[in-house]
Amino acid sequence: MPLEDYTIVIGLEVHAELMTETKLFCGCSTSFGSEANSQVCPVCLGLPGTLPVLNEKAVEYAVKAGLALNSDISLLSKFDRKNYFYPDLPKAYQVSQYDLPICLGGHVDFIVNGEKKVIGITRVHLEEEAGKSVHSGATITDSEFSLEDYNRCGIPLIEIVSEPDLRSPEEARIYLETLRNILRYAGVSDCKMEEGSLRCDANISLMPKGATKFGTRTEIKNMNSFRSVQRALEYEAKRHAELLDRGEKIIQETRTWDEASGVTEAMRSKEEAHDYRYFPEPDLVPIVLTNEFVNDLKDNLPEMPVAKYHRYITEYGLPEYDADLITANKDMADYFEEVIKHYKDAKVVANWLMGEFMRLVNEQEVDITEVKVKPKHLAEMFALQDKGVISSKIAKTVFEEMFNTGKDPATIVKEKGLVQITDASEIEKIVEEVIKTNPDPVAEYLSGKEKVLGFLVGQVMKLSRGKANPQMANEFLKKALDQLK
Amino acid sequence: MSLIDKKTVERVADLARLHLTEEEKEDMTKSLNEILEFEQKLANLDTDDVEPTIHAIELKNVMRKDKVEESLSIRDVFLNAPDEAEGFFKVPRIVELD
């Protein structure tokens, strides 16, 4: 039967690196991109005789993440050892949380195709990151040896496990994007999928529409972008449906997504690989939080995307579409708020950000945080427009120059001689010139084809190199033409 | 009746990468059974009103500030490493071939 006759059931396990300065259990730096093995010490190398000491900031960030995800914060939680042998894990166990995670429950809400979705969160727990392997061959199977960099080993992570509430690959992608947005708003993770600070594994199964018993699931790993999460799940859903249609069984297994070929492949794993033999971590004592500590963090939690969205509509009078687009990216929302500190017409600011601003950001592939235009300068540009110093057309030229150089608009206008012409006699002169050099359109206009006026105004703007005040150009041209009638 | 058999001991040993002789396996099976039998005794106690002990010592919240401390020098990092290449720990083949 077609895929539409199946219900797709998806749950995601998301790992996000916390934005602490140091690792979870030692003082090694967490900064990205340093020389291999330059940020390691006896603790994160798992040398005998060392003891871990918990980073208080990581606890704070995990609680903040839980609060942002509407979770219940556990006043008592502890660490456990998850035991497995793998070269990226020098201790041969990962310190994680098993039966007493720091946050329980919660939900993430978003809108997909006009419908509100509430995706349940099972738990959020703290754990340590593993190291990074570089394989000698093209793939791990082809490699005679591998090289290990332990700089990443011990960086604090939160693992966010969702309920199997997602019903399509698209929903899974939107859930992940919403989750990233929430964590970035909460200020606990920078969530850069390309740097691996946000990673996601997915569980997927199919059941016939109307059924209540979930089918056998497979787990997908190695999806390195939001788009690949959706693509991998679309592929896997189709694969399940084809197998089920042929009366074959789904094998419960872990599969890896191959971005280049667009398929998932079974990973070779021994059966006992999943026997982690968790036991309480004897080297770390329990975390006991007070209601006061939790409430204080709750009161000081930054505004979340949904709240911001509603505020943009009620406080700034933005249309839903604009509010949604701007709050969907924290950097964009931050920028927007900086600009409107200096310029009150929020709709003008929103239009500009969604239009010219995003056009140049996308075209030049820059990060919003690295845009050279200071929010205050953008506000000044709007003011120049309002005062009639520059036209809206010139504003685009000025803005592009601001974007490329970071200069303020007044300087650019002066340097480039872009001040709008509002001197009546000067515009009249240009109008005369246009009428003289365009006899045919003028004749057409006079014979009643008034649409030609637009073309003639265009010629006035062109001749003035965009600097003529458009309203004046329009008005003067009409007056001059009417006198010819 | 024994609570744990030799097969389980072999599996646990394998997971822990322990290579036991036949004699050691017998020994382990016997010792582990004695430990588990003792625990059975404890399991019979009424602990309904007792808070679970989650750590042997009564300490909580031992934490440090999020302040960067010096890491090891690259030279010292590899002093105990069996093999090293280009500033990385070099490890043997991870996935066995068929």
Interface residues (C-beta under 8 A of the other chain):
Chain A: T20 E21 T22 C26 G27 C28 S29 E35 A36 N37 S38 Q39 V40 C41 P42 L45 L47 V53 L54 N55 E56 K57 A58 V59 L76 K78 N83 F85 Y86 P87 L100 S133 V134 H135 I140 T141 S143 E144 F145 S146 L147 E148 D149 Y150 R268 E272 D275 R277 P280 P282 L284 V285 P286 I287 V288
Chain B: R11 D14 L15 A16 R17 I54 H55 A56 I57 L59 K60 N61 V62 M63 R64 K65 D66 K67 V68 E69 E70 S71 L72 I74 V77 F78 N80 A85 E86 G87 F88 F89 K90 V91 P92 R93 I94 V95 L97
